[in-house]
Amino acid sequence: MNAVGSATFGNREEEVQIGAIKRSRLGIFPTPLEELKMLSSSLGGPRIFIKRDDLDGLGLGGNKLRKLEYAMAEALSQRATTVITTGAVQSNHCRLVVAAANKLGLKTHLVLVGEEPRIATGNLLLDKILGAAEIHYVVKPDAYGNIKEGSDPVDEKVQEIKERLISQGEKPYYIPNGCRPLHGGLGYANCVREIVDQLYYYDLAPSSIITACGSASTQGGLLLGSRLYCQGMTQVIGISISHSKDQLIARIEEALDDACSFLGLEYKTTQEVIVYDNYLGDGYGLPTQAMKEAVKLVGQKEGIILDPVYTGKAMAGLIDLVRKGQFRKEEAIVFIHTGGIPGLFAEEQAIHFQR
Ligand SMILES: Cc1ncc(COP(=O)(O)O)c(C=O)c1O
């Protein structure tokens, strides 16, 4: 379905034809929207809905599929034969890039940041089953502190692979970790349109949408969607899983600029960009007590599984905000389940849930 939104940008009324941009169909959309009645009543909070982007189909699903539909369309239009991408050893993004590339007949090279584990579990196991053509492991300077300043070993490895592939007659296409902000922006603007349609059947409109925030293009896209489909009335709240609030706000503004200049829109930020970085704990992928409680609470009240790195921390943020009385009882708030479940089965995460 083509998405046409009537939106106000600055002081202009415009029709925005997002659907005219090439997109490869990879996921199953719209994803379901469910009400979390048990969770909501246990918190005594507002009506809480969950947007099940973990159920979007390909390769065990997750938020990257909405973005990859645009990235992969661009790869095909450039006649790429191989896709190169990067991420952590337990990257959900990398898993979905391999799955998407397989579906379109492309090969994948992964540059993973970290050491090769003795046994591949979680996402890495799936990368191997999905058959990434090559997997490279690169250790970042901040882990070992012995690499000359200004050089990024990940970029260097990507460059080296690109040159080798070109010399072999291949046409590589590079997808940055988390995808280009533009592709995230377009993908998650579409997600807001789905939410608005789905809540219409409850006679509701979303007052807030909450998401985990890492590369920040999901949040950037949700903000774009709020402008396009909700006149900017829907507040978008990001819960950091990796960086400081200031770094993420800068990334989100970049994602919005990127998407708006591509669409030929003027975007006047009238909406505050809201990011909380106080649910991160000691850092990316490191557990917090609140995350563990959130994962267990949602599992035990609703039978829905969250992941420990992204949605578990984001849900811990949502629960805390509800408990602090941030939302009114009659509001409809939507939590984006961005996926990431395979990460729960990685040894270093599973260990935190043993009794
Ligand atoms: C499961 C999951 N949720 C959320 C995110 C964060 O999304 P974004 O990078 O668009 O901020 C990621 C990013 O890797 C992810 O894998």
The ligand as an SDF file (V2000), in Angstrom:
LIG
                    3D

 16 16  0  0  0  0  0  0  0  0999 V2000
   16.1150   -5.2810   18.7660 C   0  0  0  0  0  0  0  0  0  0  0  0
   16.5220   -3.8690   18.5730 C   0  0  0  0  0  0  0  0  0  0  0  0
   15.7760   -2.9020   19.1130 N   0  0  0  0  0  0  0  0  0  0  0  0
   16.0900   -1.5860   18.9870 C   0  0  0  0  0  0  0  0  0  0  0  0
   17.2200   -1.2100   18.2960 C   0  0  0  0  0  0  0  0  0  0  0  0
   17.5270    0.2440   18.2040 C   0  0  0  0  0  0  0  0  0  0  0  0
   17.0640    0.7570   16.9890 O   0  0  0  0  0  0  0  0  0  0  0  0
   17.7870    2.0070   16.3330 P   0  0  0  0  0  0  0  0  0  0  0  0
   19.1720    1.5370   15.9820 O   0  0  0  0  0  0  0  0  0  0  0  0
   16.9950    2.3660   15.1510 O   0  0  0  0  0  0  0  0  0  0  0  0
   17.8410    3.0660   17.3490 O   0  0  0  0  0  0  0  0  0  0  0  0
   18.0350   -2.1830   17.7040 C   0  0  0  0  0  0  0  0  0  0  0  0
   19.2610   -1.7850   17.0060 C   0  0  0  0  0  0  0  0  0  0  0  0
   20.1390   -2.5360   16.7380 O   0  0  0  0  0  0  0  0  0  0  0  0
   17.6750   -3.5510   17.8490 C   0  0  0  0  0  0  0  0  0  0  0  0
   18.4160   -4.5340   17.3080 O   0  0  0  0  0  0  0  0  0  0  0  0
  1  2  1  0
  2  3  1  0
  2 15  2  0
  3  4  2  0
  4  5  1  0
  5  6  1  0
  5 12  2  0
  6  7  1  0
  7  8  1  0
  8  9  2  0
  8 10  1  0
  8 11  1  0
 12 13  1  0
 12 15  1  0
 13 14  2  0
 15 16  1  0
M  END
$$$$
